[in-house]
Amino acid sequence: MGYNTRLDELQAAILRVKLKRLDTWNEKRRQLAAVYTQDLKGAQAVCPVEASGRKHIYHLYSIRSSQRDALRDYLETQGISTGLHYPAPLHLQNAMNHLGYKRGDFPVSEQLAQQVLSLPLYAQLAENQVHDITKAIHAFEKRGAAVA
């Protein structure tokens, strides 16, 4: 199901230096996530919601789209890479076979696994790049509406 590993000295030394920048990087990701959320208002894509009184660091900025695969393909044609970080729900992964669950046992998880798409988000990403990504999402949605 998983591994318990230890860092070697080289990895630990690098991470020790990077750790000093963690708060700054987290805040930058929060700022970029706010730009995504603002720019995607009115879009069909569903953005993450930050619970009241909580502070998300946005390791990932994952949206939901009923046209996830087509949106992903379109963004790729625009030079925008995306991620499918959780393409299969846990109960359908091989490591969980011993639990005996089958397709249909957790329909919400299965639906989300087909809709979730992670957009680029890292501390070095520029705000204008986020604007370009959101413009591409709006263009995709507009194009889809014109075809329908």
C-alpha positions in Angstrom: 0.0 0.0 0.0 2.9 2.4 0.5 6.4 2.8 1.7 8.2 4.3 4.7 11.4 5.7 3.4 14.0 8.1 4.7 15.7 11.0 3.0 19.4 10.6 2.2 21.8 13.3 3.3 21.8 15.1 0.0 18.0 15.3 -0.3 17.8 16.5 3.3 20.4 19.2 2.7 18.6 20.5 -0.4 15.2 20.5 1.4 16.7 22.2 4.4 17.6 25.2 2.2 14.2 25.1 0.4 12.3 25.0 3.7 13.3 28.6 4.4 11.3 29.6 1.4 8.2 27.5 2.1 6.0 30.2 3.6 6.8 32.6 0.8 6.1 29.9 -1.8 2.8 28.9 -0.1 1.7 32.5 -0.1 2.5 32.9 -3.8 0.5 29.8 -4.6 -2.4 31.2 -2.6 -2.2 34.5 -4.5 -2.2 32.6 -7.9 -5.1 30.4 -6.8 -7.1 33.6 -6.0 -6.4 34.8 -9.6 -7.6 31.5 -11.0 -10.7 31.7 -8.9 -11.5 35.3 -9.9 -10.8 34.7 -13.6 -12.9 31.6 -13.7 -16.0 33.2 -12.3 -18.8 32.6 -14.7 -17.0 29.6 -16.2 -18.6 26.1 -16.3 -15.5 24.7 -14.6 -16.0 24.3 -10.9 -13.2 25.8 -8.8 -12.0 24.7 -5.4 -13.6 26.4 -2.4 -11.7 27.5 0.7 -13.7 26.8 3.8 -14.4 29.7 6.1 -11.7 30.2 8.7 -9.3 27.9 6.8 -6.2 28.7 4.8 -5.5 26.4 1.8 -1.9 26.3 0.4 -3.0 25.0 -3.0 -0.5 22.2 -3.5 -2.7 21.6 -6.5 -5.3 23.8 -8.1 -7.8 21.3 -9.3 -11.0 22.2 -11.1 -14.0 20.0 -12.1 -15.3 19.9 -15.7 -17.8 17.6 -17.2 -15.7 17.8 -20.4 -12.4 17.2 -18.6 -10.7 15.1 -21.2 -11.7 17.5 -24.1 -10.6 20.5 -22.0 -7.3 18.8 -21.2 -6.7 18.1 -24.9 -7.6 21.6 -25.9 -5.3 23.1 -23.3 -2.5 20.9 -24.5 -3.0 22.3 -28.0 -2.5 25.7 -26.5 0.8 24.7 -24.9 -0.8 24.3 -21.4 0.1 21.2 -19.5 -2.4 19.8 -16.9 -2.4 17.0 -14.5 -4.6 14.1 -13.7 -3.5 13.5 -10.1 -6.3 11.1 -9.1 -7.6 9.5 -12.3 -9.1 6.5 -10.5 -10.9 6.5 -7.2 -9.2 4.6 -4.3 -11.7 1.7 -4.3 -10.9 0.9 -7.9 -7.1 0.9 -7.5 -5.3 -2.5 -7.5 -4.0 -1.9 -4.0 -7.6 -1.9 -2.7 -8.8 -5.0 -4.5 -8.8 -6.9 -1.2 -11.6 -4.7 0.1 -14.0 -6.1 -2.6 -15.4 -2.9 -3.9 -16.5 -2.7 -7.5 -17.4 0.0 -10.0 -20.6 1.7 -8.9 -20.1 1.3 -5.1 -19.0 4.9 -4.7 -20.6 6.8 -7.6 -19.6 10.3 -6.4 -15.9 9.4 -6.2 -16.1 7.7 -9.6 -17.8 10.8 -11.2 -15.2 13.2 -9.6 -12.3 11.0 -10.9 -13.7 11.6 -14.4 -14.0 15.4 -13.9 -11.0 16.6 -11.9 -8.2 18.4 -13.7 -5.2 20.0 -12.1 -4.1 23.3 -13.6 -0.5 24.6 -13.5 0.3 26.1 -10.1 3.7 26.6 -8.6 5.4 29.5 -6.9 7.4 30.6 -9.9 4.3 30.8 -12.2 3.6 34.3 -13.4 0.2 35.9 -12.9 0.0 36.7 -16.6 0.4 32.9 -17.3 -2.6 32.2 -15.0 -4.6 34.8 -17.0 -3.6 33.1 -20.3 -4.7 29.7 -18.9 -8.1 31.0 -17.7 -8.6 32.7 -21.1 -8.0 29.4 -22.8 -10.5 27.7 -20.5 -13.1 30.4 -21.4 -12.3 30.0 -25.1 -12.8 26.2 -24.9 -16.1 26.7 -23.2 -17.2 29.3 -25.7 -16.1 27.1 -28.6 -18.1 24.2 -27.1 -21.2 26.3 -26.7 -20.9 27.4 -30.4 -20.6 23.7 -31.5 -23.6 22.5 -29.4 
